[in-house]
Amino acid sequence: MAFKLQYSTHHLPFRYPFTISKGTKTHQPTLLVALTFNGITGYGEAPAISYYNIPLEKMVADIEAKKKMIEGFSFTHPDRYWHYLHHLFPQNAFLVAALDIAAWDIFGKLKRQPLHRLWNTDMSAAPVTDYTIGLDNVDKMIAKMEEKPWPVYKIKLGSREDLTIIESLRKRSDAVFRVDANAGWTLTEAMELLPVLEKLGVELIEQPLAKDDRDGMKALYEQSPMPLFADESCVTEADVKKCAGFFHGINIKLTKCSGITPALRMIAEAKALGLKTMLGCMNESTVGTSALVHMSPKVEYLDADGPLLLSEDLATGLEYNFGKIRVSDTDGLGVRLKNG
């Protein structure tokens, strides 16, 4: 029996303009897919990220060009469907991710189990999620933090005011700080900043240097007083082994790695290489974020605050409580669309 595919595009507004070192956006474009198999519908999501050059228009064009092939697969297991999609859309990992998440949602519903139980994980062991403070002027960043008391903050940096920002935020909070530079530093800047940030209680640094600065990362890795995590340097499965000896851990994002199926393999490979693991969001709504949360007991760090950063959501199914996230204990992802 084959699939029936429906999809829609959305532009979800942020609560505040969201700024990182690469730019600012006020809305998150995202693709929602609904796959139906044998009367059961599964949902998946892929946000469009400009610096990965996969806009909504490309995802929609690829669907329309090969919709019959997407629907024509004889479904037995998400792994097999992912391999089929991976070869069908070799240049569109984002679309593959959305469809893969939907396939896993169907599979959980067929098995009448939430995904975390299919993977034999204990949700009580899941790490808390951080809450992201986007890059802004210092006063606005302080206001955002104080508006949302939280145990762990991810702080976006990559400006000339980085040290002032962290010093100012630290004066207002004793929470755990994580810093995400989004490749915004040079090696010299990072060498100067890291010892100071460590003294200010920063737990880890995400993507300090440009993704292709291998020599710089090697030098920084050998001298860093705190863990360094790859983000832009670890996109697909092939990148995991390249991070060993250059980073202490990797941030796995379902959209960029092409879904749950490869992410599960990336977690296993990273652990075998002695790398720490983080699951990260790309400002997905509850649909895409739920997939992260079900997987989260498998990793040490979690960045799943997408729905908290948006002022509109596509679904219900997650409950946030000071960093801890509760998923619906129904089958599959456990999400319910707000419209339809």
C-alpha positions, 0 to 999 in steps of 0.5 A: 500500500502506498502513501498519500501526501499533502503539504502546506507552507507557513511563515511563523512569526518570532516573538522577537526578531531572531538574530545570529551572526549570519543575519536577522529574521522576523518569521520562520518559513517552514514546510509541513507535510502530512503522509497518510498510509492505510488510514493513518496520518503522520506529520513532519516539518522542515524549516527553510534556512537561507544560508543552506540555500533550501528555500520553501520554493525548492522544497515545494518544487521538488515535491511537485516534480516527484510527488507520485514517486514519494507516494508510490513507495510500499511502506514497511519501515522508516529506514527503508523509506529514508534510503529511497528518499535520500536517493530520490532527493540527493540535493534536498536533505530538508525535504527528506527530513520532513518526510522521514519524520512523518514516516516515523510518526506513522510507524509509531502509530502503527505500533501504537507506541510513542517513538521514545518507547520504540527506541527503548529510551526513558524520558525521565533521563532526557536533558533539559533544553536551553532557551536561546537569547538571540544576538541584540543590544545588551539591554534587550538581551538582558530583558529577554533573559529576565522575561524567561527565567530558565536553568540554561541559556544558549546565548548567540554571539558573534559581534564586537560586544561579545564579552560585554554581553556575557559579562552583563548577562552574568551579573543578572543570572547564575544560570548555565550559559552556553555560547553559540558563535555561529562561526562568527569568530577568528582564531585570534578572537576565540583564543582571547575570548575562551579563557574569559568566558570559562571564568564567567561560567560558560559551559560550552562553545558552539561553532566558534570558527568558520566551518572550513577552518580546520587548522584553526579548529585543531589549534583551538581544540588543543587549547580550549578550556571548555568543550567545543561543539560542531554545528555548521561543521557537522551537517551530515553523517559523513561529517561526524568522523571529521569532527573527532580531534577537532571538536569535543561534541557535535550538534545534530539537527534533523533538518540539515542531516535529513531526518530521524533515521540518519540522526540515530546513526550519527548519535551512535557513531559520535559516541563510538568516537568519544564525542558528546552529542547535542540535539539542536533545533532550527526554530521548528514548531512543535511538529519538528521539535517533538521528534527531537524531544523523543530522541533526547534521552540518547544525548547529553545536551538539548536545544529544543526551544523552537516553539518557545521562540515563536509566537505561533505554533502549528501543533500541540503536544509538548509541555515546557516546565523550566527546561524539562519537556513532557511529550504526549504519551500517545503513539508516534510523535504525539502531536495534534495540528491546531488547524485540521 
